[in-house]
Amino acid sequence: MIVSDHAPQDIESKDLEFDHADNGMVGLESCFGVLNAALSSKLSLENIVDALTKNPRSILGLDTVSVKEGVEANLTLFNPTKKYVFGKSHIVAANKNSGIIGKELKGEVIGVVNKNSFLS
């Protein structure tokens, strides 16, 4: 199981001297790209996706999610081989605080379908 620990902070909590700033940064928008770049030579794409999606649900005793007609869609669309430089424009959160900005990642997210609504 792999989780992002997405913990964004407001700008007032971060724009301080390092030892006074709150812990945390955005992680959701870069999570897959970081993992895929770091692990794709060691794990299959299916194993990486399962570590982020299926395995946590199983460990927590949640129902398995499936994509089928008549079921509310909740899924992420991505290009697993596309390399890109992660920038502030990739961050949806109000605070653009990330140590990944400027790094090359692999596996760009194209959009998310959440409760049948498409977000790009």
QUILINPE-V907600 format. One record per residue. N is the residue number from 1. RES is the residue in one small letter. SS is DSSP state (h for helix, s for strand, l for the rest). D_CENTER is the distance of its C-alpha to the mean C-alpha in Angstrom with 1 decimal. Layout:
N&RES&SS&D_CENTER ; N&RES&SS&D_CENTER
This chain:
1&m&l&13.7 ; 2&i&l&10.6 ; 3&v&l&8.8 ; 4&s&l&6.6 ; 5&d&l&9.6 ; 6&h&l&8.3 ; 7&a&l&11.9 ; 8&p&l&12.8 ; 9&q&l&16.6 ; 10&d&l&19.0 ; 11&i&h&20.7 ; 12&e&h&23.9 ; 13&s&h&22.3 ; 14&k&h&20.9 ; 15&d&l&23.7 ; 16&l&l&26.1 ; 17&e&l&27.5 ; 18&f&h&24.9 ; 19&d&h&26.8 ; 20&h&h&26.9 ; 21&a&l&23.3 ; 22&d&l&21.1 ; 23&n&l&18.4 ; 24&g&l&14.7 ; 25&m&l&12.3 ; 26&v&l&9.1 ; 27&g&l&6.1 ; 28&l&l&3.4 ; 29&e&l&4.3 ; 30&s&l&4.9 ; 31&c&h&3.6 ; 32&f&h&4.9 ; 33&g&h&7.4 ; 34&v&h&8.6 ; 35&l&h&9.1 ; 36&n&h&10.7 ; 37&a&h&12.8 ; 38&a&h&13.9 ; 39&l&h&14.6 ; 40&s&l&15.6 ; 41&s&l&19.2 ; 42&k&l&19.3 ; 43&l&l&17.5 ; 44&s&l&17.5 ; 45&l&h&14.7 ; 46&e&h&15.7 ; 47&n&h&15.5 ; 48&i&h&11.9 ; 49&v&h&10.8 ; 50&d&h&13.3 ; 51&a&h&12.2 ; 52&l&h&8.8 ; 53&t&l&10.8 ; 54&k&h&14.6 ; 55&n&h&15.5 ; 56&p&h&14.3 ; 57&r&h&16.1 ; 58&s&h&19.1 ; 59&i&h&19.3 ; 60&l&l&19.2 ; 61&g&l&21.8 ; 62&l&l&19.9 ; 63&d&l&21.0 ; 64&t&l&19.6 ; 65&v&l&18.0 ; 66&s&l&19.6 ; 67&v&l&19.8 ; 68&k&l&23.4 ; 69&e&l&25.8 ; 70&g&l&26.4 ; 71&v&l&23.2 ; 72&e&l&20.8 ; 73&a&l&17.8 ; 74&n&s&14.2 ; 75&l&s&12.1 ; 76&t&s&9.7 ; 77&l&s&11.8 ; 78&f&s&11.1 ; 79&n&s&13.5 ; 80&p&s&13.1 ; 81&t&s&15.8 ; 82&k&s&15.3 ; 83&k&s&15.2 ; 84&y&s&14.5 ; 85&v&s&14.8 ; 86&f&l&11.9 ; 87&g&l&13.8 ; 88&k&h&14.2 ; 89&s&h&14.4 ; 90&h&h&10.7 ; 91&i&l&10.2 ; 92&v&l&11.1 ; 93&a&l&12.1 ; 94&a&l&15.8 ; 95&n&l&15.6 ; 96&k&l&14.4 ; 97&n&l&14.4 ; 98&s&l&12.4 ; 99&g&l&14.0 ; 100&i&l&12.0 ; 101&i&l&13.8 ; 102&g&l&16.3 ; 103&k&l&14.8 ; 104&e&s&14.8 ; 105&l&s&11.7 ; 106&k&s&12.1 ; 107&g&s&10.6 ; 108&e&s&10.1 ; 109&v&s&8.6 ; 110&i&s&11.9 ; 111&g&s&11.4 ; 112&v&s&10.8 ; 113&v&s&13.9 ; 114&n&s&14.2 ; 115&k&l&17.7 ; 116&n&l&19.1 ; 117&s&s&18.0 ; 118&f&s&16.3 ; 119&l&s&14.0 ; 120&s&l&13.5
